[in-house]
């Protein structure tokens, strides 16, 4: 399992980790997962399940309603997840 959050590691470090091993589970923000998918370091060819954390934060936002994050999620979905499988 890899945590793919911007505050934990730089994109280059995450690319190196993804390229050096088989990863079964990744956890990250929509923006970071999108960046890694765009670089072809994170592929969804054999992905059978994507889990989206829909928990609301203190301001009652979730990944689909939070400004900025919702746009990142829908871009990731349209460009890398929709129609795969």
C-alpha positions as CSV (number, residue, x, y, z in Angstrom):
1,X,0.0,0.0,0.0
2,X,1.3,3.4,-0.9
3,X,0.1,6.8,0.4
4,X,0.2,9.2,-2.5
5,X,-0.3,12.5,-0.8
6,X,1.6,15.6,-1.8
7,X,2.7,16.4,1.8
8,X,4.3,12.9,2.2
9,X,6.5,12.8,-0.9
10,X,7.3,14.6,-4.1
11,X,5.9,13.3,-7.4
12,X,9.3,12.1,-8.5
13,X,9.8,10.0,-5.4
14,X,6.3,8.4,-5.9
15,X,7.1,7.7,-9.6
16,X,10.3,5.9,-8.5
17,X,8.4,3.8,-5.9
18,X,5.6,2.9,-8.4
19,X,8.1,2.0,-11.0
20,X,10.2,-0.2,-8.7
21,X,7.5,-2.5,-7.3
22,X,4.0,-4.0,-7.8
23,X,1.5,-2.0,-5.9
24,X,-1.9,-3.5,-5.0
25,X,-3.4,-0.6,-3.1
26,X,-2.8,3.2,-3.4
27,X,-4.3,6.0,-1.4
28,X,-4.2,9.6,-2.6
29,X,-5.9,12.8,-3.5
30,X,-7.6,13.0,-6.9
31,X,-5.0,15.5,-8.0
32,X,-2.0,13.4,-7.1
33,X,-3.5,10.2,-8.6
34,X,-4.3,12.2,-11.8
35,X,-0.7,13.5,-12.0
36,X,0.7,10.0,-11.6
37,X,-1.7,8.6,-14.2
38,X,-0.8,11.3,-16.6
39,X,2.9,10.3,-16.3
40,X,1.9,6.6,-16.9
41,X,3.3,5.7,-13.5
42,X,-0.1,4.7,-12.2
43,X,-2.1,2.7,-14.7
44,X,-5.7,1.5,-14.3
45,X,-5.6,-1.3,-17.0
46,X,-6.2,-4.1,-14.4
47,X,-8.0,-2.1,-11.8
48,X,-11.1,-3.8,-10.6
49,X,-12.2,-1.4,-7.8
50,X,-11.8,2.3,-7.1
51,X,-13.0,3.5,-3.7
52,X,-13.9,7.2,-3.2
53,X,-13.9,8.5,0.3
54,X,-17.2,10.5,0.5
55,X,-16.9,11.4,4.2
56,X,-17.8,15.1,4.8
57,X,-15.3,17.3,6.5
58,X,-16.1,19.9,9.2
59,X,-17.4,22.3,6.5
60,X,-19.7,19.6,5.1
61,X,-17.6,19.2,1.9
62,X,-16.8,15.8,0.3
63,X,-14.7,15.0,-2.7
64,X,-17.5,15.8,-5.1
65,X,-18.4,19.2,-3.5
66,X,-15.1,20.6,-2.3
67,X,-13.9,23.5,-4.5
68,X,-10.9,22.4,-6.6
69,X,-10.9,18.8,-5.4
70,X,-14.2,18.0,-7.2
71,X,-12.8,19.3,-10.5
72,X,-9.7,17.2,-10.0
73,X,-11.8,14.1,-9.3
74,X,-14.0,14.5,-12.4
75,X,-10.9,15.1,-14.6
76,X,-9.4,11.9,-13.2
77,X,-12.6,10.1,-13.8
78,X,-13.2,11.3,-17.3
79,X,-9.6,10.8,-18.5
80,X,-8.5,7.6,-16.7
81,X,-11.4,5.7,-15.0
82,X,-14.5,6.1,-17.1
83,X,-15.0,3.2,-19.5
84,X,-12.0,1.2,-18.2
85,X,-13.3,-2.4,-17.9
